[in-house]
Amino acid sequence: MDDIPLSTLSLALVLLLLLSAGFSMSETAMMAANRFRLKSLATQGHRGAKLAQTLLAQTDKLLGVILLGNNFVNSAAASLSTVITFRLVGQNEAALGIATLGVTFAILVFSEATPKVIAATHPDKIAVVASYPLTGLLKLFYPVVWFVNLFVKTTIRLLRVQPQPETPMLTPEELRVLVLESGQFVEKKHQSMLLNLFELENQTVDDVMVPRGQIEMINLADEMDIIDHQLRTCHHTRLLVCEGNQDNIVGILHAKKVLHLSSEDLSVDALRSVLRVPYFIPAGTPLFTQLQSFQENHRRIAIVVDEYGELLGLVTLEDILEQLVGRFTTQAPARDNRLLAKEDGMLEVDGTIQLRELNRLCGTNFPLDGPKTLNGLILDYFQDIPEVGTCFKRYGCVFEILQTHERAVKRVKLIPCVR
């Protein structure tokens, strides 16, 4: 060692520090790399991504070879710095202290902190490049790594630490965050649709159905003049048909099948001949399940009934699709006026509007685990029908009852409070 020139020793020390930096950078990059992005690159035939995936599938061996190389290089650098210091200062305790401080500072700054910050900034690119030398080192030093891992695994068992799955599983909340953070890659409209798709898991047909009192229905027991007028003035292409009372549903009528008939040709028998068998579903059916049922049964409209078979409401394919893509423009006039924004920031809201839709459109925070509509929320609060002009504050909003009718609140003025 004494015969080696000082310049050669110094160059060797620099090379060792660079090697240590490479191991530190590789460790951080491999652990911080986006595994889903690596998987995407691997499916496209990227060799570096495939090697990185293979290494990450055996994390214990990957860390073993990185730490083996890093510790060996750091130890060699510490020994070499001591030799260089002894050459410059002499063999004494002061020289040993100087060597220790000097190599610690150099390793900390140039071989640990700086490389790891760089790797954390560009983990995917560095992981792909680092996978080539790491794969070779793992093959070369596999027996040593295997021997070291025997003790590591034994220690882990003694500590009763459960290893995590190699491919992390994302929760729905984490997926929502990913969608929200992908604004630069996904258009705003598509982002909204993806978020609505997640919400669909927590919704049932009860959240989107047209309630019983708002269903436009043909009653075969009515006079034919009344039925004819209903058919000529209805806002829907498909109508429920009952006989006698609303719970006695006999079919679903497509209006275009009878609109060509004259008033003289229109009869109960003519209506019965074109009725389609009604499609009943139980209350509480998840929207995802119902969407699949519509597709499998080639249906577009379903009648929601309770456990006693009584009519609760009506749900259509469009009602479910609106939860994903937003409201369609082909709505009846009565439904178009459910939410009116005033110039002073106040909202005039129909009592039948769904709380979930109100939260989405206005940014309110009404609870969704109880009543489904604004009317239901108000009645649940008062346990009675409030009088017109009644005001109250709740859920961060001021409510004023504008109109009531029979057993329901029809119109409400809503004033979001400034926080």
RODO-58754 format. One record per residue (C-alpha): residue in three letters; residue number from 1; z negated, x negated, y. Coordinates in steps of 0.02 Angstrom, whole numbers, plus 32768, in hexadecimal, padded with zeros to 4 digits. Layout:
residues N
+------+-----+------+------+------+
| code | pos |    w |    u |    v |
+------+-----+------+------+------+
|  Ala | NUM |    Z |    X |    Y |
...
+------+-----+------+------+------+
END
This chain:
residues 419
+------+-----+------+------+------+
| code | pos |    w |    u |    v |
+------+-----+------+------+------+
|  Met |   1 | 8000 | 8000 | 8000 |
|  Asp |   2 | 7FD9 | 7F6E | 8075 |
|  Asp |   3 | 808B | 7F2D | 805F |
|  Ile |   4 | 80DB | 7FD0 | 809D |
|  Pro |   5 | 810B | 7FCB | 8156 |
|  Leu |   6 | 80A7 | 803A | 81CB |
|  Ser |   7 | 8146 | 808F | 8205 |
|  Thr |   8 | 816E | 80C2 | 8152 |
|  Leu |   9 | 80BF | 8109 | 813A |
|  Ser |  10 | 80CD | 816A | 81DD |
|  Leu |  11 | 8176 | 81B1 | 81A8 |
|  Ala |  12 | 812D | 81E4 | 8100 |
|  Leu |  13 | 809D | 823B | 8159 |
|  Val |  14 | 8118 | 829E | 81C4 |
|  Leu |  15 | 817A | 82D1 | 8129 |
|  Leu |  16 | 80DA | 830C | 80D4 |
|  Leu |  17 | 80AC | 8374 | 816B |
|  Leu |  18 | 8159 | 83C1 | 8169 |
|  Leu |  19 | 814A | 83E9 | 80B1 |
|  Ser |  20 | 80A0 | 8439 | 80D1 |
|  Ala |  21 | 80EE | 849F | 815D |
|  Gly |  22 | 8176 | 84D8 | 80E5 |
|  Phe |  23 | 80F7 | 8513 | 8064 |
|  Ser |  24 | 8090 | 856E | 80E9 |
|  Met |  25 | 812B | 85C0 | 8130 |
|  Ser |  26 | 8164 | 85F6 | 8083 |
|  Glu |  27 | 80BB | 8640 | 8057 |
|  Thr |  28 | 80B3 | 86AC | 80F4 |
|  Ala |  29 | 816A | 86E1 | 80EB |
|  Met |  30 | 8161 | 8714 | 8034 |
|  Met |  31 | 80C2 | 8779 | 804C |
|  Ala |  32 | 80FF | 87CD | 80ED |
|  Ala |  33 | 81B2 | 87EF | 80B5 |
|  Asn |  34 | 81EC | 88A4 | 80B1 |
|  Arg |  35 | 8202 | 88C4 | 7FF7 |
|  Phe |  36 | 826D | 895D | 8014 |
|  Arg |  37 | 82E4 | 88F8 | 8080 |
|  Leu |  38 | 82EA | 886F | 7FFC |
|  Lys |  39 | 8311 | 88F3 | 7F7A |
|  Ser |  40 | 839E | 8936 | 7FE7 |
|  Leu |  41 | 83E7 | 8886 | 7FFA |
|  Ala |  42 | 83D5 | 8866 | 7F40 |
|  Thr |  43 | 8438 | 8903 | 7F16 |
|  Gln |  44 | 84C2 | 88C0 | 7F86 |
|  Gly |  45 | 84CB | 8822 | 7F1B |
|  His |  46 | 8468 | 87AA | 7F8D |
|  Arg |  47 | 842D | 871E | 7F1A |
|  Gly |  48 | 839E | 86E5 | 7F8B |
|  Ala |  49 | 8359 | 8796 | 7F92 |
|  Lys |  50 | 8361 | 87A4 | 7ED5 |
|  Leu |  51 | 8301 | 8700 | 7EC2 |
|  Ala |  52 | 8280 | 873A | 7F41 |
|  Gln |  53 | 826A | 87DD | 7EE1 |
|  Thr |  54 | 8251 | 877D | 7E3F |
|  Leu |  55 | 81CD | 870E | 7E90 |
|  Leu |  56 | 8171 | 87A1 | 7EDF |
|  Ala |  57 | 816D | 87F6 | 7E35 |
|  Gln |  58 | 80FB | 8768 | 7DF9 |
|  Thr |  59 | 808C | 8750 | 7E91 |
|  Asp |  60 | 8009 | 86E9 | 7E34 |
|  Lys |  61 | 8088 | 8666 | 7E00 |
|  Leu |  62 | 80DB | 8667 | 7EAC |
|  Leu |  63 | 8037 | 8647 | 7F06 |
|  Gly |  64 | 8009 | 85C8 | 7E81 |
|  Val |  65 | 80A0 | 855A | 7E9E |
|  Ile |  66 | 8094 | 856B | 7F5D |
|  Leu |  67 | 7FDB | 853E | 7F62 |
|  Leu |  68 | 7FF2 | 84B3 | 7EE2 |
|  Gly |  69 | 8078 | 8462 | 7F4C |
|  Asn |  70 | 801F | 8481 | 7FF1 |
|  Asn |  71 | 7F77 | 843A | 7FB9 |
|  Phe |  72 | 7FC9 | 83A4 | 7F68 |
|  Val |  73 | 802C | 837D | 8005 |
|  Asn |  74 | 7F95 | 8397 | 8078 |
|  Ser |  75 | 7F2A | 8325 | 800C |
|  Ala |  76 | 7FB1 | 829F | 800D |
|  Ala |  77 | 7FC1 | 82B1 | 80CA |
|  Ala |  78 | 7F05 | 829D | 80E1 |
|  Ser |  79 | 7F03 | 8200 | 8074 |
|  Leu |  80 | 7F9A | 81B6 | 80CE |
|  Ser |  81 | 7F50 | 81D7 | 8179 |
|  Thr |  82 | 7EB2 | 817C | 8144 |
|  Val |  83 | 7F18 | 80E5 | 810E |
|  Ile |  84 | 7F78 | 80E4 | 81B3 |
|  Thr |  85 | 7ED7 | 80F3 | 8218 |
|  Phe |  86 | 7E86 | 8065 | 81B7 |
|  Arg |  87 | 7F1F | 7FFA | 81DC |
|  Leu |  88 | 7F13 | 801F | 8297 |
|  Val |  89 | 7E56 | 8022 | 82B4 |
|  Gly |  90 | 7E09 | 7FCC | 821F |
|  Gln |  91 | 7DA4 | 8009 | 818B |
|  Asn |  92 | 7D07 | 8056 | 81D6 |
|  Glu |  93 | 7CB4 | 8100 | 81E8 |
|  Ala |  94 | 7D02 | 811E | 8292 |
|  Ala |  95 | 7DB0 | 8106 | 8249 |
|  Leu |  96 | 7D89 | 8182 | 81BD |
|  Gly |  97 | 7D50 | 8204 | 823C |
|  Ile |  98 | 7DEB | 81E8 | 82A8 |
|  Ala |  99 | 7E5B | 81FC | 820F |
|  Thr | 100 | 7E04 | 829D | 81DA |
|  Leu | 101 | 7E10 | 82EC | 8287 |
|  Gly | 102 | 7EC2 | 82B3 | 82A1 |
|  Val | 103 | 7F07 | 82F4 | 81FD |
|  Thr | 104 | 7EA6 | 8398 | 820E |
|  Phe | 105 | 7EF1 | 83B5 | 82BA |
|  Ala | 106 | 7FA0 | 8388 | 8280 |
|  Ile | 107 | 7F97 | 83F9 | 81E6 |
|  Leu | 108 | 7F4B | 848A | 8249 |
|  Val | 109 | 7FCC | 8486 | 82D4 |
|  Phe | 110 | 806C | 8447 | 8282 |
|  Ser | 111 | 8054 | 847A | 81CB |
|  Glu | 112 | 7FF2 | 851C | 81D3 |
|  Ala | 113 | 7FEB | 857F | 8276 |
|  Thr | 114 | 8099 | 855E | 82BC |
|  Pro | 115 | 80FA | 8576 | 8219 |
|  Lys | 116 | 809A | 8614 | 81EC |
|  Val | 117 | 80B9 | 8663 | 8297 |
|  Ile | 118 | 8173 | 863F | 8284 |
|  Ala | 119 | 8173 | 8686 | 81D3 |
|  Ala | 120 | 8116 | 8722 | 8209 |
|  Thr | 121 | 819A | 873D | 8290 |
|  His | 122 | 8230 | 872F | 8219 |
|  Pro | 123 | 81E7 | 874E | 816B |
|  Asp | 124 | 8281 | 8798 | 8116 |
|  Lys | 125 | 82FB | 870F | 8148 |
|  Ile | 126 | 8282 | 8683 | 811E |
|  Ala | 127 | 824F | 86D3 | 8078 |
|  Val | 128 | 8304 | 86DB | 8040 |
|  Val | 129 | 8320 | 8622 | 806A |
|  Ala | 130 | 8278 | 85E8 | 8023 |
|  Ser | 131 | 8297 | 8641 | 7F7D |
|  Tyr | 132 | 8313 | 85B9 | 7F47 |
|  Pro | 133 | 829F | 8521 | 7F4D |
|  Leu | 134 | 8208 | 8587 | 7F12 |
|  Thr | 135 | 8268 | 85C2 | 7E78 |
|  Gly | 136 | 8292 | 850E | 7E4D |
|  Leu | 137 | 81DF | 84D1 | 7E69 |
|  Leu | 138 | 819A | 855E | 7DFE |
|  Lys | 139 | 820B | 852D | 7D6D |
|  Leu | 140 | 81DF | 8475 | 7D83 |
|  Phe | 141 | 8121 | 848B | 7D8E |
|  Tyr | 142 | 8111 | 8527 | 7D22 |
|  Pro | 143 | 8098 | 84D9 | 7CA4 |
|  Val | 144 | 8022 | 84A1 | 7D2F |
|  Val | 145 | 802C | 854B | 7D86 |
|  Trp | 146 | 800D | 85A5 | 7CE1 |
|  Phe | 147 | 7F73 | 853A | 7CBF |
|  Val | 148 | 7F2B | 8558 | 7D6D |
|  Asn | 149 | 7F4B | 8614 | 7D60 |
|  Leu | 150 | 7EE2 | 861C | 7CC1 |
|  Phe | 151 | 7E49 | 85F5 | 7D29 |
|  Val | 152 | 7E83 | 8666 | 7DB8 |
|  Lys | 153 | 7E98 | 86FD | 7D45 |
|  Thr | 154 | 7DEF | 86DE | 7CF4 |
|  Thr | 155 | 7D9B | 86D8 | 7D9E |
|  Ile | 156 | 7DF2 | 8778 | 7DD3 |
|  Arg | 157 | 7DB7 | 87D2 | 7D37 |
|  Leu | 158 | 7D04 | 8797 | 7D55 |
|  Leu | 159 | 7D0E | 87D9 | 7E08 |
|  Arg | 160 | 7D57 | 887D | 7DC4 |
|  Val | 161 | 7DE5 | 887B | 7E41 |
|  Gln | 162 | 7E73 | 88F2 | 7E15 |
|  Pro | 163 | 7F1E | 88A6 | 7E3D |
|  Gln | 164 | 7F8E | 8911 | 7EAB |
|  Pro | 165 | 8036 | 8951 | 7E6A |
|  Glu | 166 | 80C3 | 88D7 | 7E88 |
|  Thr | 167 | 812C | 8959 | 7EE3 |
|  Pro | 168 | 80C2 | 89B1 | 7F67 |
|  Met | 169 | 80C4 | 8A6F | 7F65 |
|  Leu | 170 | 80D7 | 8AC4 | 800E |
|  Thr | 171 | 8071 | 8B5D | 8037 |
|  Pro | 172 | 80C0 | 8BEF | 8097 |
|  Glu | 173 | 8063 | 8BB9 | 8134 |
|  Glu | 174 | 80A8 | 8B08 | 8124 |
|  Leu | 175 | 8157 | 8B4F | 810D |
|  Arg | 176 | 8141 | 8BB5 | 81AD |
|  Val | 177 | 8110 | 8B17 | 820A |
|  Leu | 178 | 81A9 | 8ABD | 81C5 |
|  Val | 179 | 821A | 8B49 | 8202 |
|  Leu | 180 | 81C8 | 8B49 | 82AE |
|  Glu | 181 | 81D9 | 8A8B | 82BA |
|  Ser | 182 | 8291 | 8A90 | 8288 |
|  Gly | 183 | 82CA | 8AD9 | 832E |
|  Gln | 184 | 8344 | 8A4A | 834E |
|  Phe | 185 | 839C | 8A69 | 82A7 |
|  Val | 186 | 8390 | 8B26 | 8292 |
|  Glu | 187 | 83CF | 8BA4 | 8311 |
|  Lys | 188 | 834D | 8C13 | 8363 |
|  Lys | 189 | 8393 | 8CB0 | 8312 |
|  His | 190 | 8396 | 8C61 | 8265 |
|  Gln | 191 | 82E6 | 8C1E | 8280 |
|  Ser | 192 | 82AA | 8CCD | 82AA |
|  Met | 193 | 82FB | 8D12 | 820C |
|  Leu | 194 | 82A5 | 8C8F | 81A0 |
|  Leu | 195 | 81FC | 8CB7 | 81ED |
|  Asn | 196 | 821B | 8D71 | 81D2 |
|  Leu | 197 | 8244 | 8D4B | 811C |
|  Phe | 198 | 8196 | 8CFF | 8106 |
|  Glu | 199 | 8149 | 8D99 | 8157 |
|  Leu | 200 | 81A6 | 8E08 | 80DB |
|  Glu | 201 | 812F | 8DCD | 8052 |
|  Asn | 202 | 809C | 8E22 | 80A7 |
|  Gln | 203 | 80F0 | 8EC7 | 80D1 |
|  Thr | 204 | 8104 | 8F67 | 806E |
|  Val | 205 | 8172 | 8FFF | 8082 |
|  Asp | 206 | 80E2 | 9053 | 80DD |
|  Asp | 207 | 80FC | 8FD9 | 816E |
|  Val | 208 | 81B2 | 9006 | 818D |
|  Met | 209 | 81CB | 90B8 | 814C |
|  Val | 210 | 81F4 | 914D | 81BA |
|  Pro | 211 | 8158 | 91BB | 81AC |
|  Arg | 212 | 8163 | 926A | 8165 |
|  Gly | 213 | 8157 | 92C2 | 820D |
|  Gln | 214 | 81EF | 9266 | 8253 |
|  Ile | 215 | 8265 | 927F | 81C0 |
|  Glu | 216 | 8300 | 92E5 | 81E7 |
|  Met | 217 | 8312 | 9359 | 8153 |
|  Ile | 218 | 8382 | 93E8 | 8119 |
|  Asn | 219 | 8328 | 947E | 80CE |
|  Leu | 220 | 8396 | 94E4 | 8059 |
|  Ala | 221 | 8324 | 957A | 8079 |
|  Asp | 222 | 835C | 9581 | 8130 |
|  Glu | 223 | 83EA | 95EB | 8171 |
|  Met | 224 | 8494 | 959B | 815C |
|  Asp | 225 | 84B2 | 959F | 8219 |
|  Ile | 226 | 8417 | 9532 | 8231 |
|  Ile | 227 | 844E | 94B9 | 81A9 |
|  Asp | 228 | 84FE | 94B0 | 81F4 |
|  His | 229 | 84B6 | 9488 | 82A0 |
|  Gln | 230 | 8447 | 9401 | 8256 |
|  Leu | 231 | 84DA | 93AF | 8200 |
|  Arg | 232 | 8546 | 93B1 | 829E |
|  Thr | 233 | 84BE | 9367 | 830E |
|  Cys | 234 | 845F | 92F0 | 829B |
|  His | 235 | 8451 | 9236 | 82C7 |
|  His | 236 | 8452 | 91FA | 8212 |
|  Thr | 237 | 84D6 | 91EC | 818C |
|  Arg | 238 | 845D | 920F | 80FD |
|  Leu | 239 | 83E2 | 929F | 8100 |
|  Leu | 240 | 8357 | 92D7 | 808C |
|  Val | 241 | 836E | 9386 | 8046 |
|  Cys | 242 | 82DA | 93F1 | 8015 |
|  Glu | 243 | 82C7 | 94A3 | 7FDD |
|  Gly | 244 | 8237 | 950B | 801D |
|  Asn | 245 | 81C1 | 947F | 8054 |
|  Gln | 246 | 81CE | 93C6 | 807B |
|  Asp | 247 | 817D | 938F | 7FD9 |
|  Asn | 248 | 8205 | 93E4 | 7F71 |
|  Ile | 249 | 828D | 9363 | 7F8A |
|  Val | 250 | 832B | 9394 | 7F2A |
|  Gly | 251 | 83A1 | 930A | 7F5F |
|  Ile | 252 | 83EF | 929A | 7FE3 |
|  Leu | 253 | 8488 | 92D5 | 8042 |
|  His | 254 | 850E | 9265 | 808C |
|  Ala | 255 | 8543 | 92C5 | 8127 |
|  Lys | 256 | 85F9 | 928D | 8121 |
|  Lys | 257 | 8610 | 92E9 | 807C |
|  Val | 258 | 85F7 | 9393 | 80CE |
|  Leu | 259 | 8628 | 937A | 8185 |
|  His | 260 | 86DE | 939F | 815A |
|  Leu | 261 | 86AB | 944E | 811E |
|  Ser | 262 | 86BA | 94DF | 8194 |
|  Ser | 263 | 8626 | 9551 | 81B9 |
|  Glu | 264 | 866F | 95D3 | 8142 |
|  Asp | 265 | 8680 | 9557 | 80B2 |
|  Leu | 266 | 85D3 | 950C | 80C9 |
|  Ser | 267 | 8559 | 9554 | 804A |
|  Val | 268 | 84BF | 9526 | 7FE7 |
|  Asp | 269 | 852A | 950C | 7F4C |
|  Ala | 270 | 859F | 949A | 7FAC |
|  Leu | 271 | 850B | 9434 | 7FE6 |
|  Arg | 272 | 84BF | 942A | 7F39 |
|  Ser | 273 | 8563 | 93EC | 7EF0 |
|  Val | 274 | 8562 | 934E | 7F5B |
|  Leu | 275 | 84A9 | 9326 | 7F55 |
|  Arg | 276 | 8474 | 927F | 7F0D |
|  Val | 277 | 83DA | 9274 | 7EA0 |
|  Pro | 278 | 8345 | 9241 | 7F0D |
|  Tyr | 279 | 82FB | 9194 | 7EF2 |
|  Phe | 280 | 823C | 9193 | 7EFA |
|  Ile | 281 | 81CE | 90F8 | 7F0F |
|  Pro | 282 | 8110 | 90E8 | 7F18 |
|  Ala | 283 | 80B5 | 90BE | 7FB8 |
|  Gly | 284 | 8082 | 9009 | 7FC7 |
|  Thr | 285 | 8121 | 8FC3 | 7F77 |
|  Pro | 286 | 813F | 8F12 | 7FBC |
|  Leu | 287 | 81DB | 8F03 | 8027 |
|  Phe | 288 | 821E | 8E73 | 7FBF |
|  Thr | 289 | 820F | 8EDD | 7F22 |
|  Gln | 290 | 8260 | 8F72 | 7F75 |
|  Leu | 291 | 82EF | 8F08 | 7FB8 |
|  Gln | 292 | 8314 | 8ECE | 7F07 |
|  Ser | 293 | 8307 | 8F82 | 7EC7 |
|  Phe | 294 | 8385 | 8FBE | 7F48 |
|  Gln | 295 | 83FC | 8F36 | 7F0D |
|  Glu | 296 | 83E5 | 8F57 | 7E53 |
|  Asn | 297 | 83EF | 9015 | 7E61 |
|  His | 298 | 847C | 9015 | 7EE2 |
|  Arg | 299 | 8413 | 907E | 7F58 |
|  Arg | 300 | 83FD | 907F | 8015 |
|  Ile | 301 | 8373 | 90FF | 802D |
|  Ala | 302 | 82CE | 9122 | 7FD4 |
|  Ile | 303 | 8248 | 91A7 | 7FE4 |
|  Val | 304 | 8195 | 9165 | 7FEE |
|  Val | 305 | 8113 | 91CF | 7F95 |
|  Asp | 306 | 8058 | 91BE | 7F7B |
|  Glu | 307 | 7FF9 | 91BF | 7ED6 |
|  Tyr | 308 | 8002 | 927E | 7ED2 |
|  Gly | 309 | 80BF | 9281 | 7EEB |
|  Glu | 310 | 80B6 | 92C3 | 7F9C |
|  Leu | 311 | 8134 | 9289 | 801D |
|  Leu | 312 | 80F5 | 91FF | 8090 |
|  Gly | 313 | 8193 | 91BB | 80DF |
|  Leu | 314 | 8241 | 9178 | 80CF |
|  Val | 315 | 827D | 90C3 | 80C4 |
|  Thr | 316 | 8330 | 9085 | 80CC |
|  Leu | 317 | 8385 | 8FE0 | 80A8 |
|  Glu | 318 | 83A3 | 8FCD | 8164 |
|  Asp | 319 | 82E7 | 8FDE | 8185 |
|  Ile | 320 | 82C6 | 8F47 | 8116 |
|  Leu | 321 | 8358 | 8EE0 | 8159 |
|  Glu | 322 | 831A | 8EFF | 820A |
|  Gln | 323 | 827C | 8EA1 | 81DD |
|  Leu | 324 | 82EA | 8E08 | 81BD |
|  Val | 325 | 8375 | 8E0E | 823F |
|  Gly | 326 | 832B | 8E7E | 82C5 |
|  Arg | 327 | 834D | 8F30 | 82FA |
|  Phe | 328 | 83FD | 8F74 | 82EA |
|  Thr | 329 | 844E | 8FCD | 837E |
|  Thr | 330 | 847B | 906A | 831C |
|  Gln | 331 | 83D7 | 90C5 | 833A |
|  Ala | 332 | 83B6 | 917A | 8365 |
|  Pro | 333 | 838C | 9197 | 841F |
|  Ala | 334 | 82D9 | 91C6 | 83F4 |
|  Arg | 335 | 82BB | 911B | 83A7 |
|  Asp | 336 | 8311 | 90B9 | 8433 |
|  Asn | 337 | 828A | 90EE | 84B1 |
|  Arg | 338 | 81F6 | 90B5 | 844A |
|  Leu | 339 | 81D6 | 901E | 84BA |
|  Leu | 340 | 81FD | 901B | 8574 |
|  Ala | 341 | 81D1 | 8F86 | 85E1 |
|  Lys | 342 | 81A3 | 8FAE | 8695 |
|  Glu | 343 | 81C1 | 8F3C | 872B |
|  Asp | 344 | 8107 | 8F21 | 8745 |
|  Gly | 345 | 80F3 | 8ED7 | 8697 |
|  Met | 346 | 80AF | 8F77 | 864B |
|  Leu | 347 | 80F5 | 8FBF | 85AB |
|  Glu | 348 | 8112 | 9076 | 8582 |
|  Val | 349 | 8106 | 9083 | 84C6 |
|  Asp | 350 | 8125 | 910D | 8449 |
|  Gly | 351 | 808F | 9131 | 83DC |
|  Thr | 352 | 80F8 | 9127 | 833E |
|  Ile | 353 | 8129 | 9070 | 8357 |
|  Gln | 354 | 80F1 | 8FFA | 82CE |
|  Leu | 355 | 8067 | 8F80 | 82FF |
|  Arg | 356 | 80C2 | 8EF3 | 82A7 |
|  Glu | 357 | 815E | 8F12 | 830F |
|  Leu | 358 | 80F7 | 8F20 | 83AE |
|  Asn | 359 | 80A4 | 8E79 | 838A |
|  Arg | 360 | 814E | 8E29 | 836D |
|  Leu | 361 | 81A2 | 8E71 | 8408 |
|  Cys | 362 | 8114 | 8E64 | 8485 |
|  Gly | 363 | 80A9 | 8DD5 | 8445 |
|  Thr | 364 | 8010 | 8E45 | 842E |
|  Asn | 365 | 7F8F | 8E24 | 83A8 |
|  Phe | 366 | 7F68 | 8ECE | 835D |
|  Pro | 367 | 7F18 | 8EC9 | 82AF |
|  Leu | 368 | 7F8D | 8EF2 | 821E |
|  Asp | 369 | 7F0E | 8F10 | 8194 |
|  Gly | 370 | 7EE7 | 8FC2 | 81C9 |
|  Pro | 371 | 7F53 | 9046 | 8220 |
|  Lys | 372 | 800D | 9024 | 8221 |
|  Thr | 373 | 803D | 9077 | 82C6 |
|  Leu | 374 | 7FFD | 9076 | 8379 |
|  Asn | 375 | 7FCD | 912D | 8367 |
|  Gly | 376 | 7F69 | 9105 | 82CB |
|  Leu | 377 | 7F11 | 9076 | 8324 |
|  Ile | 378 | 7EDB | 90E6 | 83B5 |
|  Leu | 379 | 7EA2 | 9174 | 8343 |
|  Asp | 380 | 7E41 | 90F9 | 82D9 |
|  Tyr | 381 | 7DE9 | 90B9 | 8375 |
|  Phe | 382 | 7DBA | 9164 | 83BC |
|  Gln | 383 | 7DA9 | 91C2 | 8317 |
|  Asp | 384 | 7DF4 | 9252 | 837A |
|  Ile | 385 | 7E8E | 9281 | 83E0 |
|  Pro | 386 | 7E71 | 9235 | 848F |
|  Glu | 387 | 7E9C | 9299 | 852B |
|  Val | 388 | 7F2C | 926C | 859D |
|  Gly | 389 | 7EF4 | 91EE | 8620 |
|  Thr | 390 | 7E72 | 919C | 85AF |
|  Cys | 391 | 7E69 | 90DF | 85CA |
|  Phe | 392 | 7E18 | 905A | 8561 |
|  Lys | 393 | 7E23 | 8F9F | 8543 |
|  Arg | 394 | 7E34 | 8F52 | 8498 |
|  Tyr | 395 | 7E8E | 8EC3 | 843E |
|  Gly | 396 | 7EB3 | 8E6E | 84E4 |
|  Cys | 397 | 7F11 | 8F05 | 852D |
|  Val | 398 | 7EEA | 8F9A | 859C |
|  Phe | 399 | 7F23 | 9041 | 8553 |
|  Glu | 400 | 7F46 | 90E1 | 85B4 |
|  Ile | 401 | 7F71 | 9181 | 8557 |
|  Leu | 402 | 800A | 91CF | 85A8 |
|  Gln | 403 | 8036 | 925B | 852F |
|  Thr | 404 | 7FED | 92AE | 8496 |
|  His | 405 | 8038 | 9333 | 8428 |
|  Glu | 406 | 7FDC | 9398 | 83A5 |
|  Arg | 407 | 7F85 | 9316 | 8338 |
|  Ala | 408 | 7FD2 | 9275 | 8379 |
|  Val | 409 | 7FE0 | 9203 | 8410 |
|  Lys | 410 | 8096 | 9205 | 8447 |
|  Arg | 411 | 80A1 | 918D | 84DB |
|  Val | 412 | 802F | 90FF | 8512 |
|  Lys | 413 | 802F | 908B | 85A8 |
|  Leu | 414 | 8006 | 8FDD | 856E |
|  Ile | 415 | 7FCD | 8F54 | 85E7 |
|  Pro | 416 | 7FBA | 8EA7 | 8598 |
|  Cys | 417 | 7F26 | 8E4D | 85E6 |
|  Val | 418 | 7F44 | 8DA4 | 8637 |
|  Arg | 419 | 7EDF | 8D1F | 85DD |
+------+-----+------+------+------+
END
